[in-house]
Amino acid sequence: MTERQISVDIARVRRLITALSCASFDRFDSDAAIITPNESDELGMLEGALQLFIDELAVARATVHNALSESERARAELEDRLRIINEQRETILELSSPVIDVWDRVITLPLVGTIDSQRAADMGERLLSSVVERSAAFVIVDLTGVVVVDTATAGHLVRLAQGVALLGAQCILTGISPQVAQTLATLGVDMAKTRTMRTLRDGLRYCIEQRRDA
């Protein structure tokens, strides 16, 4: 069987090569990757097939681009929501565990509710920063609003008192209820190095007397 030879315009071949080279997925050039098929000969069939491939590639590339844009938009929206949530969490933390100046170089931290690990970490960081910023000599941690204390909570309180001491201030725990005291005793928490007083008023009176005698 004898193969039939056809005459091909070299310019059309070069245009095919140029179009294909510009049809790379990551470097797609829509203006240059255009083939105008000449359906009057066999090469036109190849041109038509390649143009169809290039058109489908352009659609796929546009789809990927739109998906990436949507993903970027969703990521930005998520980051914005997370920022708002963090700001709200900080506000709630400040409201639930405010550090209050009650006397010259005396601050208090009234605690209410449950103290989990995350809250304890945030609370401890804010309190220790306040000790430094306000040059506090005494810190009163009032537990009147804390009903339940477990091993983790007790450990947080002890470490908080130790952190205050390392900064040169004295930590006083006040408002320990009978239930909390019994729990601490049952858990075997060592509170020997931490001064405790019955009420916030007692703790404040102690701090004022110490400040006057200083």
C-alpha positions as CSV (number, residue, x, y, z in Angstrom):
1,M,0.0,0.0,0.0
2,T,1.4,3.3,-1.1
3,E,1.2,6.2,1.4
4,R,-0.2,9.4,-0.1
5,Q,1.9,12.5,0.4
6,I,0.3,15.8,1.0
7,S,1.7,19.3,0.6
8,V,1.6,21.3,3.8
9,D,2.0,25.0,4.3
10,I,5.0,25.4,6.6
11,A,3.4,28.6,8.1
12,R,0.4,26.5,9.3
13,V,2.8,24.0,10.9
14,R,4.6,26.8,12.7
15,R,1.3,28.2,13.9
16,L,0.4,24.8,15.3
17,I,3.7,24.6,17.1
18,T,3.4,28.1,18.4
19,A,-0.2,27.5,19.6
20,L,0.8,24.3,21.4
21,S,3.8,25.9,23.1
22,C,1.5,28.7,24.4
23,A,-1.1,26.1,25.7
24,S,1.0,25.0,28.7
25,F,-1.4,24.8,31.6
26,D,0.7,26.9,34.0
27,R,1.8,29.4,31.2
28,F,-1.4,29.6,29.2
29,D,-1.5,32.4,26.6
30,S,-5.1,32.6,25.3
31,D,-4.2,35.1,22.6
32,A,-1.4,33.2,21.2
33,A,-2.9,29.7,21.6
34,I,-5.4,30.1,18.8
35,I,-5.6,27.9,15.7
36,T,-7.8,28.7,12.8
37,P,-8.6,25.4,11.3
38,N,-8.6,25.1,7.5
39,E,-11.0,22.2,6.9
40,S,-10.2,22.0,3.2
41,D,-7.4,19.5,3.7
42,E,-6.2,16.7,6.0
43,L,-4.1,19.1,8.2
44,G,-7.3,21.0,8.9
45,M,-8.6,18.0,10.8
46,L,-5.5,18.0,13.0
47,E,-5.9,21.8,13.4
48,G,-9.5,21.3,14.5
49,A,-8.6,18.6,17.0
50,L,-5.8,20.7,18.5
51,Q,-8.1,23.7,18.7
52,L,-10.7,21.7,20.6
53,F,-8.0,20.5,23.0
54,I,-6.8,24.0,23.5
55,D,-10.4,25.2,24.1
56,E,-11.0,22.5,26.7
57,L,-7.7,23.3,28.4
58,A,-8.8,26.9,28.6
59,V,-12.1,25.9,30.2
60,A,-10.2,23.6,32.7
61,R,-7.7,26.4,33.5
62,A,-10.6,28.9,34.1
63,T,-12.3,26.4,36.4
64,V,-9.2,25.8,38.4
65,H,-8.6,29.6,38.6
66,N,-12.2,30.2,39.9
67,A,-11.8,27.4,42.4
68,L,-8.5,28.9,43.7
69,S,-10.2,32.3,43.9
70,E,-13.1,30.8,45.8
71,S,-10.7,29.0,48.1
72,E,-8.8,32.1,48.8
73,R,-12.0,34.0,49.5
74,A,-13.1,31.3,51.9
75,R,-9.7,31.3,53.6
76,A,-9.9,35.1,54.1
77,E,-13.4,34.8,55.4
78,L,-12.4,32.0,57.8
79,E,-9.4,34.1,59.1
80,D,-11.7,37.0,59.6
81,R,-14.2,34.9,61.6
82,L,-11.3,33.4,63.7
83,R,-10.1,37.0,64.4
84,I,-13.6,38.0,65.5
85,I,-13.9,34.9,67.7
86,N,-10.5,35.5,69.3
87,E,-11.4,39.1,70.0
88,Q,-14.7,38.0,71.5
89,R,-12.9,35.4,73.6
90,E,-10.5,38.0,74.9
91,T,-13.4,40.3,75.8
92,I,-15.2,37.5,77.6
93,L,-12.0,36.6,79.4
94,E,-11.5,40.1,80.5
95,L,-15.1,40.3,81.8
96,S,-15.0,36.9,83.5
97,S,-11.5,37.4,85.1
98,P,-10.8,41.1,85.4
99,V,-7.6,42.3,87.0
100,I,-8.6,45.2,89.3
101,D,-6.6,47.8,91.2
102,V,-8.0,47.9,94.7
103,W,-5.2,49.7,96.5
104,D,-1.7,51.1,96.0
105,R,0.3,48.3,94.4
106,V,-2.5,45.8,95.3
107,I,-4.5,44.1,92.6
108,T,-7.2,41.4,92.7
109,L,-8.4,38.8,90.3
110,P,-11.9,37.6,91.1
111,L,-12.6,34.2,89.6
112,V,-16.1,32.9,88.6
113,G,-17.1,29.6,87.2
114,T,-15.0,26.8,85.9
115,I,-11.3,27.2,85.2
116,D,-10.1,25.0,82.4
117,S,-6.6,24.7,81.0
118,Q,-7.0,27.3,78.3
119,R,-8.7,29.9,80.6
120,A,-6.1,29.3,83.3
121,A,-3.3,29.9,80.8
122,D,-4.8,33.1,79.4
123,M,-5.7,34.3,82.9
124,G,-2.2,33.5,84.3
125,E,-0.6,35.4,81.4
126,R,-2.8,38.5,81.9
127,L,-2.3,38.5,85.7
128,L,1.5,38.2,85.5
129,S,1.7,40.9,82.9
130,S,-0.5,43.1,85.2
131,V,1.9,42.4,88.1
132,V,4.8,43.8,86.1
133,E,2.9,46.7,84.4
134,R,1.4,47.9,87.6
135,S,4.4,47.2,89.9
136,A,2.1,45.2,92.1
137,A,3.4,44.1,95.5
138,F,0.3,42.0,96.4
139,V,-2.1,39.9,94.3
140,I,-5.4,38.7,95.7
141,V,-7.0,35.8,93.9
142,D,-10.6,35.6,95.1
143,L,-12.2,32.2,94.7
144,T,-15.6,33.2,96.0
145,G,-17.3,32.5,92.7
146,V,-15.5,29.1,92.1
147,V,-17.7,26.3,93.2
148,V,-15.9,23.3,91.8
149,V,-12.1,22.6,92.0
150,D,-10.4,19.6,90.6
151,T,-6.8,18.5,90.4
152,A,-6.1,20.5,87.3
153,T,-7.7,23.7,88.7
154,A,-5.8,23.3,92.0
155,G,-2.5,22.9,90.0
156,H,-3.3,26.1,88.0
157,L,-3.8,28.0,91.3
158,V,-0.6,26.8,92.8
159,R,1.4,27.6,89.7
160,L,-0.2,31.0,89.5
161,A,0.9,31.8,93.0
162,Q,4.4,30.6,92.3
163,G,4.5,32.8,89.2
164,V,3.5,35.8,91.2
165,A,6.1,35.1,93.8
166,L,8.8,34.8,91.1
167,L,7.9,38.4,90.1
168,G,8.5,39.6,93.6
169,A,4.9,39.9,94.6
170,Q,2.9,38.0,97.2
171,C,-0.2,36.0,96.2
172,I,-3.1,35.7,98.6
173,L,-6.0,33.3,98.0
174,T,-9.4,34.4,99.4
175,G,-12.9,33.2,99.4
176,I,-12.2,29.5,99.6
177,S,-15.5,27.8,100.3
178,P,-15.8,24.8,102.7
179,Q,-16.4,22.5,99.6
180,V,-13.4,23.8,97.8
181,A,-11.2,23.5,100.9
182,Q,-12.4,19.9,101.4
183,T,-11.6,19.1,97.8
184,L,-8.1,20.7,98.1
185,A,-7.4,18.7,101.2
186,T,-8.7,15.5,99.7
187,L,-6.5,16.0,96.6
188,G,-3.5,16.6,98.8
189,V,-2.7,19.9,97.2
190,D,0.3,21.6,99.0
191,M,-0.9,25.1,99.9
192,A,1.6,25.6,102.7
193,K,3.6,28.3,100.8
194,T,0.4,30.1,99.7
195,R,-1.3,32.5,102.1
196,T,-5.0,32.0,102.3
197,M,-7.7,34.1,104.0
198,R,-11.4,33.7,104.5
199,T,-12.8,36.7,102.5
200,L,-11.6,39.3,100.0
201,R,-12.0,41.9,102.7
202,D,-9.7,40.0,105.0
203,G,-7.2,39.7,102.2
204,L,-7.4,43.4,101.3
205,R,-7.0,44.4,105.0
206,Y,-3.9,42.3,105.2
207,C,-2.4,43.9,102.1
208,I,-3.1,47.4,103.4
209,E,-1.5,46.7,106.7
210,Q,1.5,45.3,105.0
211,R,1.8,48.3,102.8
212,R,1.6,50.7,105.7
213,D,4.2,48.8,107.6
214,A,6.6,48.8,104.6
